[in-house]
Each structure stands twice: as structure tokens, then as C-alpha cells.
Amino acid sequence: MHADLLFTGGPVLTPGGPEGRTATAVAVTGGRITAVGGDELHDLAGPGTEVVDLAGRLLLPGFQDAHVHPVPAGLELAQCDLSGTTTAEESVATVRAYADAHPEREWILGGGWSMEAFAGGTPAKELLDAVVPDRPVYLPNRDHHGAWVNSRALRLAGIDRDTPDPADGRIERDASGEPSGTLQEGAMQLVGRLTPPATPADRLAALLHAQRHLHSLGITAWQDALVGDFLGMDDPAEAYLAAAREGSLTARVVGALWWDRERGAEQIPELVEKRAALRQGRFRAGTVKLMLDGVAENGTAALLDPYLDRCGCATANRGKSFIEPSRLPKYVTELDALGFQCHFHALGDRAVRDALDAVEAARAANGPSDTRPHLAHLQVVHPDDVPRFAGLGATANIQPLWAAHEPQMDELTIPFLGPERAAWQYPFGALLRSGARLAAGSDWPVSSPDPLQGVHVAVNRIEPGGTGPVFLPEERLGLTDALTAYTAGSAYVNHLDDTGRVAVGALADLVVLDRDPFAGPPQEIAETGAALTYVGGERVYGAE
């Protein structure tokens, strides 16, 4: 039988890595890989076979993003996009230009500003008032744990010096006690709930725009880390269902259903109903997202010991636990018994420990299962907890781009953690050496969704284009291990067991890179790009 698709001229990244690899050709028939070998596969080419000459470029499994938010990313790209700004001046100029170009918009929405662009990571409302005095402005930062607002938005929300902080957030204030213009965590919703929601057509367009971009990076599947209603963000569920129904969802997508942190176990029957309803074509939602804490830069990541102040002295702040730790084991045990995967946002060492304790409780109560829990972000992990991942079968879901020296790390994080805890950050190497399974994701639009940028940092622990210093060099990964995290590792947490590898019988979800990164120095990995992307043997992207 002739193949539908034949790749020749290798190299091919097969299970086991590049060491001793001999495959230089792969045949695909009916959407699956039917042969892996060498020149002998040329006999499978027939009149109708599409033959792709790799010409020395690397063929590997399609990348999978284990933690991403494509619909909000797509919406932000269509609004006031601040993701390319690096200074306060650039940010304000971008807002002014967008507002001037869209006088019809009742609200100025978008986001993506960098905390390091502003003193203390908290921009002031007066900067926005100067360029948009007559319309409300609501702009989440790039990590979506804080929002920049103007005076008009604060007045519409009724926020003043007497407004108390919500239990799960903080209103930043000036020296006189007046709201300064930055809302942290749950306080974002005080304004976010007033913003006009995107229309179904807007959300579908955003999804398809984001999908095209992700395919162009070699991504064939992902886990949407928030399906539901959270802090005014648009629920992407209907967009996925619509795309799946019309056949425009070409990626394979797992949805993580949002756990309402202001409620308890009474919401579990609703999650069961949503799981049954949200299943269409290549989209299914069998995961529950439990957001345990915030982020270190604004002091809301949950820590075992207090944050430090600028003088290096301990404060009274240990961050926030958004879900009561004493109740978390019960929730996770019940979800696990119902077959749900638990996807934890766990950034601080206390949140990581709480998540692992909950998984341990579920294992003790329910016995072994195939629910495949995973912990995302893992910025600070106490060394005692590193070996627990492998023992509990909990996957470490890493966002490698964050593991490098840059202003947000050096100015807003390390000084407030202190040297000991700063050395516990993003322990990729230690986790791997302990036997933990690694998956990888981007958290886009928080950071770039390009897997090869993430691989570059995982291998070098230096930002793409940077020259040093290396951030905790002992935590670097090898190139094969980093690529495996973005392919087989993420395929595992997505329960896509017939993807993530180049092997006979696997689905032909594949990417051809524009070069072989193994052939060049590690410092050039980020220069690599995707040339061709296939899902089920169908081309979904081809570089011009």
C-alpha cells in the first residue's frame, strides 16, 4: 500500500532521543504513522503520495501546550495589546494610540503590560487619566493577576478609600489611602465585572486567530487552563463547541473546568454536568482547574515562610490561599473518585505542598488511578517536596520561559524571597533527576507561546538573545528532555496517548522544524522555528 504522506531525508526524533537515532523517513496513512525507518520507505511513495523532503530538518511529534489561554490571548490581540511594551512611556503611548483610533469604544480593554515597567510593579491611575480621562480603562497585566485602571473605572465601580480589600485580592493604595490604580487578584473583579463581555462571534474569531498562531509554532494540541467564569475573563467553552461543530477546530484540546474558589464541594455535580456537555469533536473538558495561590511578584503566591521587605526583614505576609488548605484534600479526593484530572495552579512552596498533600489524600482514599494530576508553574518548591512528585504520580507542569534572570525576577521577586528560597525556583533539573514526569506549557498570553523559546530557556536558563548570567545552572535540562516535556510529557497530561511520539500506530500529529537544533550550539535553539505542522496527517501550517 502506498502512503498518503512520506517524510524523507531525516533526522527524526523518535522515542529514546537523538542518541543512536537511525530513522530518516516516516510514512503516514489514514492519519496515523504506518512506518518509521530509512531509505527503504521510499517504496511506499505512489502517484498520490505527498512527499516531504526534510533536507536535514528535524521531524518530531507536534508540540502540546499543557497550560494556555488561547481565547483571552486572541481577544487581547484584537484590543489594546501592551505585550510588546517594556517601559511606562511605551505603555501609555500605546493606550493613547489605541483610544484615539477607537473613539467608538465605551471601554478601553486589552492588556499585557509588564510589571517591571512601573515602580514597584504597580502603575498609577494618573498615567491613564492623562490619555483617557472620559472613558473607563481596564488592562490586566501580562500574568493576569493584576489590572491597571483609570479614575473613571474606579468611580464606576464605586472604589474609594473606604472600600475594603476583598478576601482574595488587594486594592493598591497611595500614601493617603486612596486607590492608586492597580487592582491585585480578586480585586480585579470589582472593575472586571463591569466590562462589556465579548460576543460569541468575538470569542470564536479569537479562538481561530489563536489557533492559527499556535499551529504556526508547531503546536498541535493544548490544555486550556481555564474554561469557566473567572475575574471577568470570557468563558471559551462555547467557542470551542462552535469550532468543533463547524469543523474549524483543527487542534486537539482539553478544557480545564474552573473551580469556583468561593464555593465548596456543592459545585462538583455541576462540574460533572459540564464534563458531559462539553464534549464535541476534538474538544473535551475532563479536567478541573484549582487555583491555589497568586504570583510572587505581587506577594500573593502562598509561601511557607513570610515574604521579606526591601530591607531583607520578614514581613507578616505569607501570600494567599484561594482554596482553604484544610478542605482541599476532600475536594481533590472526590474529584479523583469521579475520574476528574486535577490541574493545580501552585506557584509558592506552600501551594505546592498543599497540592501534593491533596493528591496524597486522594491516592490514600481511592487507590491508584489514571487521573494524571499535574501542578503548574512551580516557581518555588521546597526541596523536601521535590521527590514527592514521582512518588505520587503527579506531573510537574513547567513554564520554562520564566526561569531566567530578567527585571521581574531580579527586581520584584528575588529580593522578597531571599537567597535560600530564590535558589528553589523552577527546579526543572531536580524534578527530572528525582524521577518526576515533566510537561510544559506557556500560560500564553502571560508569556510567549513559542515552545522553542521555552526549550531555549529550559536548556540554557538564559532568555533568548541574552548572554547571562545563567539562572541556577544546575536546573538546566538537556535538549531531548526539554523537547520531551513539550511533546510526550504534555500528551500524557492531556490523555492523548496516541500522540506525543513518532512511532508506528501513533496519530500523525507532527512538526517539521526549519533546522535540526541538535546540530547547532544550545545558544541558538531559539532561532529555530516551525516549517510545517500536521494534525492527523493533515497540514495545518506551512511557512512561506
Salt bridges, closest charged atoms under 4 A:
GLU50 OE2 - ARG539 NH2 2.64
GLU76 OE2 - HIS144 NE2 2.44
GLU104 OE2 - ARG105 NE 3.40
GLU116 OE2 - ARG142 NH1 3.86
GLU126 OE2 - LYS125 NZ 3.40
ASP165 OD1 - ARG173 NH2 3.10
ASP168 OD2 - ARG261 NH2 3.21
GLU172 OE2 - ARG170 NH2 2.95
GLU178 OE2 - ARG161 NH1 3.14
GLU185 OE2 - HIS145 ND1 2.78
ASP234 OD1 - ARG203 NH1 3.44
GLU266 OE2 - ARG263 NE 3.90
GLU270 OE2 - ARG263 NH2 2.64
ASP293 OD1 - HIS345 NE2 3.45
GLU334 OE1 - LYS330 NZ 3.90
ASP336 OD1 - ARG363 NH1 3.97
ASP357 OD1 - ARG388 NH2 2.80
GLU360 OE1 - ARG388 NH2 3.07
ASP370 OD1 - ARG372 NE 2.93
ASP384 OD2 - HIS382 ND1 3.69
ASP385 OD2 - ARG353 NE 2.90
ASP385 OD1 - ARG388 NH1 3.06
GLU406 OE1 - ARG142 NH2 3.71
ASP410 OD1 - HIS405 ND1 2.74
ASP443 OD1 - HIS67 NE2 3.16
ASP443 OD1 - HIS69 NE2 2.98
ASP443 OD2 - HIS377 NE2 3.87
ASP497 OD1 - ARG372 NH1 2.73
ASP498 OD2 - ARG32 NH2 3.06
ASP509 OD2 - ARG252 NE 2.63
ASP514 OD1 - ARG515 NE 3.08
ASP516 OD2 - ARG21 NH2 3.05
GLU527 OE1 - ARG515 NH1 3.87
